[in-house]
């Protein structure tokens, strides 16, 4: 049998219930792939009970444009990887330890 995980989300605008599904997508700078993924989900019955969390490792305008396009149809929130190589070019992300170049 599968393993069930419990996720606790506390945010005033998310309104997550036990019946909701959360889908996490790591986008990087692949806007075309992200668009294809969201396009396949947007017309699924009951999609309103799904929260899509799009994780980025940098700021990419084309990815944000894709997200903006789908925000009317899908519940989407964005998070950014805190040690993005795109943003922190002189720091090596290694958990709690950093090597400054």
GIUR-V342880 format. One record per pair of residues at least 4 apart in sequence whose ideal C-beta (glycine too) atoms are under 7 Angstrom apart, sorted by sequence separation. I is the first residue (numbers start at 0). J is the second residue. If there is no record, write none. Layout:
i=I j=J
i=I j=J
This chain:
i=15 j=19
i=29 j=33
i=30 j=34
i=31 j=35
i=32 j=36
i=33 j=37
i=34 j=38
i=35 j=39
i=36 j=40
i=37 j=41
i=59 j=63
i=60 j=64
i=61 j=65
i=62 j=66
i=63 j=67
i=64 j=68
i=65 j=69
i=66 j=70
i=69 j=73
i=79 j=83
i=83 j=87
i=84 j=88
i=93 j=97
i=8 j=13
i=41 j=46
i=70 j=75
i=82 j=87
i=93 j=98
i=40 j=46
i=69 j=75
i=91 j=97
i=8 j=15
i=26 j=33
i=55 j=62
i=90 j=97
i=91 j=98
i=82 j=90
i=84 j=92
i=24 j=33
i=66 j=75
i=90 j=99
i=82 j=92
i=89 j=99
i=66 j=77
i=89 j=100
i=24 j=36
i=53 j=66
i=6 j=21
i=51 j=73
i=53 j=75
i=55 j=77
i=51 j=74
i=50 j=74
i=51 j=75
i=52 j=76
i=53 j=77
i=54 j=78
i=55 j=79
i=56 j=80
i=49 j=74
i=55 j=80
i=50 j=76
i=52 j=78
i=54 j=80
i=57 j=83
i=22 j=49
i=24 j=51
i=26 j=53
i=46 j=73
i=56 j=83
i=20 j=48
i=26 j=54
i=37 j=65
i=41 j=69
i=56 j=84
i=57 j=85
i=19 j=48
i=20 j=49
i=21 j=50
i=22 j=51
i=23 j=52
i=24 j=53
i=25 j=54
i=26 j=55
i=27 j=56
i=28 j=57
i=30 j=59
i=33 j=62
i=56 j=85
i=57 j=86
i=18 j=48
i=19 j=49
i=24 j=54
i=19 j=50
i=21 j=52
i=23 j=54
i=28 j=59
i=30 j=61
i=34 j=65
i=41 j=72
i=30 j=62
i=33 j=65
i=37 j=69
i=41 j=73
i=40 j=73
i=28 j=62
i=15 j=50
i=30 j=65
i=26 j=62
i=37 j=73
i=13 j=50
